[in-house]
Amino acid sequence: MFTEESLSFAYKFPFSKYAKEIVSEEPAPSGADLNRILRSAESRLEEAFSKERIEYRNLKYGKIDYVIGYPYCRLLVSAMGNRTALFRYIYAEANRSKEALESGTPKEIMRLSENLGLKLSLNKNDFAVAFNVFLNYMSEREDFNLSRFRLQSGLVVLNRYELSELLRSAMIKEISRGLPIKAADIPKQIIEIAKGIKPPKVEMPKVKTGSGSISWIEQLLNTPIPDVRHRVVNLVLAPYLITVKGMSVDDAFKSISSYIERCKELDPNTNINDSYIRYQCEYAKKKGRRPLSLEKAKELLEGTANLW
């Protein structure tokens, strides 16, 4: 039988081994209980899609429903067959747990890190993690650069906020594990319910027509897209930032890297890496390359990147 402490931990971190143990101990819901849990899971997905987050609520009652509902959320979002929906949910669930972590005790933080396979050491108000672990779970935030952190005996020293960002990255990987679930492993009832869930809308840039206009590239840079391809970087972004805007290679590299990371919030799967981005920026500077016009971009990138 689980304790109140274990239930509270599982409610905050429904992907943890404690949550899995609780789910395995509880009888499978059926009838009205199953319908209630499925409606709750559906509401969580809708919240994730519309707000890009699931709010953490410090409940006194109903924690067990959230814990049991977690695997049903995974089934429902997998049944939708929509990549944007899948990754929007993963990030929203991780953000919820990060929010819960902010009020957690040092003991709870250590417990979570152990669940995630991260070894931490506690030193007064700071935490220390092995260098290789830090590199493996570095946050996507621009300010999360190794050069700004204190190194001590082969360990990276982090304050509570910095650690929560590191753990968020680890939670994203943990929540992603096993997703999407194969259709053959999803009950028919779940598949039918998933058909009625609206996937998240992805707002694409509303571009201006006109052969001389480049404002569409600025709009593109302000609007992450789920389908990022190499041609967008080398034919549009790098030439625009280097040749048109006159940025240095380093500044253009940072701008494109930041954009790609924001695109990963919609779909993290991309082969674009730092080496490729820097090479394209250097090539654009060396050749004085100009970006494609809107008309040419539509012609060459049609079917490659969902921009229009």
PyMOL commands that set and color helices and strands:
alter all, ss='L'
color gray80, all
select helices_A, chain A and resi 4-12+17-25+31-51+63-80+83-101+106-115+131-136+146-148+160-176+183-185+188-194+215-221+230-244+249-264+274-287+294-301
alter helices_A, ss='H'
color red, helices_A
select strands_A, chain A and resi 120-123+126-130+150-152+155-158
alter strands_A, ss='S'
color yellow, strands_A
deselect
rebuild
show_as cartoon
